């Protein structure tokens, strides 16, 4: 066990909600009003995200959807949900001052009860300090650094307000290496390389791969490539990997444009390497099939159930369908994180606590055990990260799983973990050009 559009295109609200857009303190603010008087009788949930960008916009849209659904059912503890968004511009600038100012506005001007935050890099640490000062709960939907959860362990009294709904770096890395072991078990592929965008986060990942793959798992790590952000011509990198005779190439690419170009170039040159795991935006969502003109076929990427449409839980497909019906686009992983937090994780904790008083909800969150759209049994660890891996005591209630899927004829098919691959009755497929899969 390992411990959709931009908001400039917001559609009109139906059901019980109306969107009001205002400019407050220089930041864009979005409020979902339930149609009832807004007062202390509502439960206010702040959404800290890049509201005008694809991922942050999807987080806001899922918050709207979740609030609408909860309010129609009578709210939580009989109180309606009000969601308020502050734009932190994180997907374009990562400016700590902008992010901290937006968070502070949510906590002071809007006086929210809880925050769901798109916080990363140094801003994640600053955000931890801000919510500690204000004694308000922050559930992070980005930021994988292990240091964030270590602070919760080392100084619980100060940082107990911080929870994280996505994987930490350790879980991501263990999932990456364990999936390679499964691939080797099934194919015999042992000659591995990686191509990493030059970034701080990738430096940590590649350092781990450099050590663990050859020294712990006896892989032949025979190609290590790096490239500057914004690269769209990968011909020299493919040539180098092919010259090294790589079987499996792990992309660590963060830019959507770079990811699309990478996948198309791999296909066009009929490169004899398997593109596997890592990070590859532009080739890992349903839209990627059209973006790459189908040239992402046979590419294996990280996967999230609501994104690829795999019925991992009884909540997965209903969330996905509701989101598509509401917004006309496929939910992102961020949308799934926010929806699960508002629809399942927070309501369960608040109802158990019988109050929205912060310390009581923290205690209840620490006892979370609930089915979500992304986990059969979502549980927080003592460091306030999601518990990751199979549930050995109850195979039907696995914890949050690191998943991979492979593009196969326009469909994303789960190929990791092994249990899910077997559930889906899936097998690997390979390109129709020559490669190590022919040996």
C-alpha positions as CSV (number, residue, x, y, z in Angstrom):
1,X,0.0,0.0,0.0
2,X,1.2,3.5,-0.8
3,X,0.7,5.5,2.3
4,X,-13.6,23.8,-19.4
5,X,-13.6,26.1,-20.6
6,X,-12.5,29.4,-19.1
7,X,-15.0,31.2,-16.9
8,X,-15.3,33.9,-19.5
9,X,-17.6,31.3,-21.1
10,X,-19.7,30.7,-17.9
11,X,-23.1,29.4,-18.8
12,X,-26.3,30.7,-17.2
13,X,-27.3,28.9,-14.0
14,X,-30.4,26.8,-13.8
15,X,-31.9,24.9,-10.9
16,X,-31.5,27.0,-7.7
17,X,-28.5,29.2,-8.5
18,X,-27.5,32.5,-10.0
19,X,-23.9,33.6,-10.8
20,X,-22.8,37.1,-9.7
21,X,-19.4,38.4,-10.9
22,X,-17.7,41.3,-9.2
23,X,-14.3,42.9,-8.9
24,X,-13.1,43.1,-5.4
25,X,-9.7,44.3,-4.3
26,X,-8.3,43.8,-7.8
27,X,-9.2,40.1,-8.0
28,X,-12.0,38.4,-9.9
29,X,-14.6,37.0,-7.6
30,X,-17.4,34.5,-8.4
31,X,-20.3,33.8,-6.1
32,X,-22.9,31.1,-6.3
33,X,-26.1,32.4,-4.7
34,X,-28.7,29.8,-3.8
35,X,-31.7,32.0,-4.2
36,X,-32.1,32.3,-0.5
37,X,-31.0,35.1,1.8
38,X,-27.2,35.0,2.1
39,X,-26.4,35.1,5.8
40,X,-24.6,33.2,8.5
41,X,-27.2,30.5,7.9
42,X,-25.4,29.4,4.8
43,X,-22.2,27.3,4.7
44,X,-19.7,29.2,2.7
45,X,-17.1,27.3,0.7
46,X,-14.3,29.3,-0.9
47,X,-12.8,28.1,-4.2
48,X,-9.2,29.4,-4.6
49,X,-8.2,28.7,-8.2
50,X,-7.2,30.2,-11.6
51,X,-10.8,30.8,-12.5
52,X,-10.1,31.9,-16.0
53,X,-8.0,28.9,-16.9
54,X,-9.0,25.4,-18.0
55,X,-8.2,23.5,-14.7
56,X,-9.3,26.2,-12.3
57,X,-12.4,26.9,-14.3
58,X,-13.3,23.2,-14.2
59,X,-12.8,23.3,-10.4
60,X,-15.3,26.2,-10.1
61,X,-17.8,24.5,-12.4
62,X,-17.7,21.3,-10.4
63,X,-18.2,23.4,-7.2
64,X,-21.3,25.0,-8.7
65,X,-22.6,21.6,-9.7
66,X,-22.1,20.1,-6.3
67,X,-23.6,23.0,-4.5
68,X,-26.7,23.0,-6.8
69,X,-27.2,19.3,-6.1
70,X,-26.8,19.6,-2.4
71,X,-29.0,22.6,-2.0
72,X,-31.8,20.9,-4.0
73,X,-31.6,18.1,-1.4
74,X,-31.9,20.5,1.5
75,X,-28.2,21.4,2.1
76,X,-26.0,20.2,5.0
77,X,-27.4,20.3,8.5
78,X,-30.4,22.1,6.9
79,X,-28.2,24.9,5.7
80,X,-27.7,25.9,2.0
81,X,-24.2,25.9,0.4
82,X,-22.8,29.1,-0.9
83,X,-19.6,28.8,-3.0
84,X,-17.4,31.8,-3.6
85,X,-14.4,31.8,-6.0
86,X,-11.3,34.0,-5.9
87,X,-9.0,34.0,-8.9
88,X,-5.4,33.3,-7.9
89,X,-3.9,33.3,-11.4
90,X,-1.8,30.3,-10.5
91,X,-1.8,28.6,-13.9
92,X,-0.1,31.6,-15.5
93,X,2.0,33.3,-12.9
94,X,2.4,31.3,-9.7
95,X,2.8,34.7,-8.0
96,X,2.8,34.1,-4.2
97,X,1.4,37.6,-3.4
98,X,-1.5,37.1,-5.8
99,X,-2.3,33.7,-4.4
100,X,-2.0,34.8,-0.8
101,X,-4.1,37.9,-1.4
102,X,-6.9,35.9,-3.0
103,X,-6.9,33.4,-0.1
104,X,-6.9,36.2,2.5
105,X,-9.9,37.8,0.7
106,X,-11.8,34.5,1.0
107,X,-11.1,34.3,4.7
108,X,-11.6,37.9,5.7
109,X,-13.8,39.7,3.1
110,X,-16.0,36.7,2.3
111,X,-15.6,35.0,5.7
112,X,-15.8,31.5,4.2
113,X,-16.0,28.5,6.4
114,X,-13.9,26.2,4.3
115,X,-11.5,26.6,1.3
116,X,-10.7,24.3,-1.6
117,X,-7.4,25.5,-3.0
118,X,-5.4,25.3,-6.2
119,X,-2.1,26.0,-4.4
120,X,1.3,24.8,-5.5
121,X,5.0,25.6,-5.1
122,X,6.0,28.1,-2.5
123,X,2.4,29.4,-2.5
124,X,1.3,26.1,-0.9
125,X,3.4,26.7,2.1
126,X,2.3,30.3,2.4
127,X,-1.3,29.1,2.2
128,X,-0.7,26.6,5.0
129,X,0.5,29.5,7.2
130,X,-2.4,31.7,6.3
131,X,-5.2,29.2,7.1
132,X,-3.3,28.3,10.3
133,X,-3.4,32.0,11.3
134,X,-7.1,32.2,10.5
135,X,-7.9,28.7,11.9
136,X,-9.8,27.7,8.8
137,X,-9.7,24.4,6.9
138,X,-8.0,24.3,3.5
139,X,-8.4,21.2,1.3
140,X,-5.7,21.4,-1.4
141,X,-6.4,20.1,-4.9
142,X,-2.8,20.7,-6.1
143,X,0.6,20.6,-4.6
144,X,2.3,17.2,-4.2
145,X,5.3,18.2,-2.1
146,X,5.9,15.8,0.8
147,X,7.1,18.7,2.9
148,X,3.5,20.0,3.1
149,X,2.3,16.9,4.8
150,X,5.4,16.6,6.9
151,X,4.5,20.0,8.4
152,X,1.2,18.6,9.6
153,X,3.1,15.7,11.3
154,X,5.8,17.9,12.8
155,X,3.6,20.8,14.0
156,X,0.1,19.4,14.2
157,X,-1.3,22.2,16.4
158,X,-0.4,24.8,13.8
159,X,-0.9,22.9,10.5
160,X,-3.9,20.6,11.3
161,X,-6.0,22.9,9.2
162,X,-4.4,21.6,6.0
163,X,-5.8,18.6,4.1
164,X,-4.9,17.4,0.6
165,X,-7.2,15.4,-1.7
166,X,-4.7,14.5,-4.4
167,X,-1.6,12.2,-4.2
168,X,1.6,13.4,-2.5
169,X,4.9,13.0,-4.3
170,X,5.7,9.6,-2.6
171,X,2.4,8.1,-3.8
172,X,2.9,9.4,-7.4
173,X,6.5,8.0,-7.5
174,X,5.6,4.7,-6.0
175,X,2.7,4.4,-8.5
176,X,5.1,5.2,-11.3
177,X,7.7,2.6,-10.4
178,X,5.2,-0.1,-9.4
179,X,3.4,0.3,-12.8
180,X,6.7,-0.2,-14.6
181,X,7.2,-3.4,-12.7
182,X,3.7,-4.6,-13.9
183,X,4.6,-3.6,-17.5
184,X,7.9,-5.5,-17.3
185,X,6.1,-8.5,-15.8
186,X,3.7,-8.6,-18.8
187,X,6.1,-7.6,-21.6
188,X,9.6,-8.1,-20.5
189,X,10.5,-4.4,-21.4
190,X,13.5,-3.4,-19.2
191,X,15.3,-0.7,-21.1
192,X,13.9,2.6,-19.8
193,X,14.4,6.3,-20.5
194,X,12.8,9.6,-19.5
195,X,12.3,12.9,-21.2
196,X,11.7,15.7,-18.7
197,X,10.7,19.3,-19.0
198,X,13.3,21.4,-17.1
199,X,11.5,22.3,-13.9
200,X,11.9,22.1,-10.1
201,X,9.2,19.4,-9.7
202,X,10.7,17.3,-12.5
203,X,14.2,17.5,-10.9
204,X,12.8,15.8,-7.8
205,X,11.1,13.1,-9.9
206,X,14.1,12.4,-12.1
207,X,16.5,12.2,-9.1
208,X,14.3,9.5,-7.7
209,X,14.1,7.6,-11.0
210,X,17.9,7.8,-11.4
211,X,18.3,6.0,-8.1
212,X,15.3,3.7,-7.8
213,X,14.9,2.3,-11.3
214,X,18.4,0.9,-11.7
215,X,19.4,0.3,-8.0
216,X,16.2,-1.0,-6.5
217,X,14.3,-2.5,-9.4
218,X,17.2,-3.5,-11.7
219,X,15.9,-1.6,-14.8
220,X,18.4,-0.5,-17.4
221,X,17.9,3.3,-17.3
222,X,19.7,4.2,-20.5
223,X,18.3,7.6,-21.6
224,X,18.0,10.7,-19.5
225,X,16.7,13.7,-21.5
226,X,15.7,17.3,-20.5
227,X,14.2,20.0,-22.6
228,X,13.2,23.7,-22.0
229,X,9.6,24.6,-21.3
230,X,7.6,25.5,-24.5
231,X,9.5,23.0,-26.7
232,X,7.3,21.7,-29.6
233,X,10.1,20.0,-31.7
234,X,11.2,16.7,-30.1
235,X,13.0,15.2,-33.1
236,X,16.4,15.3,-31.6
237,X,15.2,13.8,-28.3
238,X,13.4,11.0,-30.0
239,X,16.5,10.3,-32.1
240,X,18.7,10.1,-28.9
241,X,16.2,7.8,-27.2
242,X,16.1,5.6,-30.2
243,X,19.8,5.5,-30.6
244,X,20.1,4.4,-26.9
245,X,17.7,1.5,-27.8
246,X,15.0,2.5,-25.3
247,X,12.0,0.2,-24.9
248,X,9.9,2.5,-22.7
249,X,10.1,6.3,-22.7
250,X,8.6,8.2,-19.7
251,X,7.5,11.7,-20.6
252,X,7.5,14.4,-17.8
253,X,5.9,17.1,-19.8
254,X,3.6,19.8,-18.2
255,X,2.6,22.1,-21.1
256,X,-0.5,21.1,-23.1
257,X,1.0,22.4,-26.4
258,X,4.3,20.5,-25.8
259,X,2.3,17.3,-24.9
260,X,0.3,17.4,-28.1
261,X,3.4,18.0,-30.2
262,X,5.2,15.2,-28.5
263,X,2.5,12.6,-29.1
264,X,2.0,13.6,-32.7
265,X,5.7,13.5,-33.4
266,X,6.1,10.1,-31.8
267,X,3.3,8.8,-34.1
268,X,4.5,10.5,-37.3
269,X,8.1,9.3,-37.0
270,X,6.8,5.8,-36.0
271,X,9.3,5.9,-33.1
272,X,10.0,2.3,-31.8
273,X,9.5,3.2,-28.1
274,X,6.4,2.8,-25.9
275,X,5.2,6.1,-24.4
276,X,4.4,5.2,-20.8
277,X,3.1,7.0,-17.7
278,X,4.8,10.1,-16.4
279,X,3.0,13.4,-17.2
280,X,1.6,14.2,-20.6
281,X,-1.1,16.8,-20.8
282,X,-2.6,17.1,-24.2
283,X,-2.6,13.3,-24.5
284,X,-4.4,12.3,-21.3
285,X,-8.0,13.6,-21.6
286,X,-10.8,12.6,-23.9
287,X,-10.3,15.7,-25.9
288,X,-6.7,14.5,-26.6
289,X,-7.9,12.1,-29.3
290,X,-9.1,15.1,-31.4
291,X,-6.2,17.4,-30.4
292,X,-3.7,14.8,-31.6
293,X,-5.7,13.7,-34.6
294,X,-5.9,10.2,-33.0
295,X,-2.1,10.1,-32.9
296,X,-2.1,9.4,-29.2
297,X,-3.3,5.8,-29.9
298,X,-1.4,3.3,-27.7
299,X,0.0,6.0,-25.5
300,X,-0.2,5.2,-21.8
301,X,-0.9,8.1,-19.4
302,X,-2.0,8.9,-15.9
303,X,-5.8,8.4,-15.5
304,X,-8.6,9.5,-13.3
305,X,-11.9,7.6,-13.3
306,X,-14.2,10.6,-14.0
307,X,-12.0,11.7,-16.8
308,X,-11.7,8.4,-18.7
309,X,-15.2,7.3,-17.8
310,X,-14.3,4.1,-15.9
311,X,-16.9,3.1,-13.4
312,X,-14.6,2.7,-10.4
313,X,-17.3,3.5,-7.9
314,X,-21.1,3.9,-7.9
315,X,-20.5,7.7,-8.0
316,X,-18.1,7.9,-10.9
317,X,-20.3,7.9,-14.0
318,X,-23.1,9.9,-12.4
319,X,-20.7,12.7,-11.5
320,X,-19.2,12.5,-15.0
321,X,-22.6,12.6,-16.7
322,X,-24.0,15.3,-14.5
323,X,-20.9,17.5,-15.2
324,X,-21.1,16.9,-19.0
325,X,-24.9,17.7,-19.0
326,X,-24.3,20.8,-16.9
327,X,-21.3,22.2,-18.7
328,X,-21.1,20.5,-22.0
329,X,-17.5,19.2,-21.5
330,X,-15.6,16.4,-19.9
331,X,-14.6,16.9,-16.2
332,X,-10.9,17.3,-15.4
333,X,-9.3,15.6,-12.5
334,X,-9.5,18.9,-10.6
335,X,-13.3,18.9,-11.2
336,X,-13.4,15.4,-9.7
337,X,-11.4,16.5,-6.6
338,X,-13.6,19.5,-5.9
339,X,-16.8,17.6,-6.5
340,X,-15.8,14.8,-4.2
341,X,-14.8,17.3,-1.5
342,X,-18.1,19.2,-1.6
343,X,-20.4,16.4,-2.3
344,X,-19.0,13.6,-0.1
345,X,-16.0,14.4,2.1
346,X,-17.1,17.7,3.7
347,X,-20.8,16.8,4.1
348,X,-19.9,13.4,5.8
349,X,-17.6,15.2,8.2
350,X,-19.9,18.1,9.0
351,X,-22.9,15.7,9.5
352,X,-20.7,13.6,11.8
353,X,-19.5,16.6,13.7
354,X,-23.0,18.1,13.9
355,X,-21.5,21.6,13.4
356,X,-19.2,23.5,11.1
357,X,-16.9,24.5,14.1
358,X,-13.4,24.1,12.8
359,X,-11.8,21.8,15.3
360,X,-14.9,19.5,15.4
361,X,-14.8,19.2,11.6
362,X,-11.0,18.5,11.6
363,X,-11.6,15.6,14.0
364,X,-14.4,14.3,11.8
365,X,-12.3,14.7,8.6
366,X,-9.6,12.6,10.2
367,X,-12.2,9.8,10.6
368,X,-13.3,10.0,7.0
369,X,-14.2,6.8,5.3
370,X,-16.5,7.5,2.4
371,X,-17.1,6.4,-1.2
372,X,-16.5,9.2,-3.7
373,X,-16.3,9.5,-7.5
374,X,-12.6,8.8,-7.4
375,X,-12.2,6.3,-4.5
376,X,-14.1,3.3,-3.3
377,X,-13.1,4.3,0.2
378,X,-11.6,7.7,0.7
379,X,-9.6,7.9,3.9
380,X,-7.1,10.5,5.2
381,X,-3.8,9.5,6.7
382,X,-2.3,11.0,9.8
383,X,-0.6,13.6,7.6
384,X,-3.9,14.6,6.1
385,X,-3.1,13.0,2.7
386,X,-5.4,10.5,1.0
387,X,-4.6,6.9,1.9
388,X,-3.4,5.2,-1.3
389,X,-3.6,1.6,-2.4
390,X,-5.6,-1.6,-2.1
391,X,-7.6,-2.2,1.0
392,X,-6.4,-5.7,2.1
393,X,-9.1,-6.0,4.7
394,X,-11.9,-5.3,2.2
395,X,-11.1,-5.8,-1.5
396,X,-14.4,-4.0,-2.4
397,X,-13.4,-0.9,-0.6
398,X,-9.9,0.0,-2.0
399,X,-8.5,3.3,-1.0
400,X,-7.5,6.0,-3.6
401,X,-5.7,4.4,-6.5
402,X,-3.0,5.7,-8.7
403,X,-4.3,4.7,-12.2
404,X,-3.0,4.6,-15.8
405,X,-4.9,4.2,-19.0
406,X,-4.0,3.4,-22.6
407,X,-5.5,4.9,-25.7
408,X,-6.9,2.1,-27.7
409,X,-8.9,3.0,-30.8
410,X,-10.2,6.2,-29.4
411,X,-11.0,4.8,-25.9
412,X,-9.1,5.1,-22.7
413,X,-8.7,1.6,-21.2
414,X,-7.3,1.1,-17.6
415,X,-4.0,-0.7,-17.6
416,X,-2.8,0.0,-14.0
417,X,-3.2,-1.1,-11.2
418,X,-3.2,-4.8,-12.0
419,X,-6.5,-5.3,-10.2
420,X,-8.3,-2.7,-12.2
421,X,-6.7,-3.9,-15.4
422,X,-8.1,-7.3,-14.7
423,X,-11.5,-5.9,-13.7
424,X,-11.7,-4.1,-17.1
425,X,-10.5,-7.3,-18.9
426,X,-7.9,-5.1,-20.5
427,X,-4.6,-5.9,-22.3
428,X,-1.8,-3.7,-23.6
429,X,-1.9,-2.8,-27.3
430,X,1.0,-1.6,-29.4
431,X,1.6,0.4,-32.6
432,X,1.4,-1.3,-35.9
433,X,5.0,-0.2,-36.7
434,X,8.1,-2.1,-35.7
435,X,9.3,-1.9,-32.1
436,X,10.3,-3.9,-29.0
437,X,6.8,-5.3,-28.8
438,X,7.7,-7.4,-31.9
439,X,10.7,-9.1,-30.2
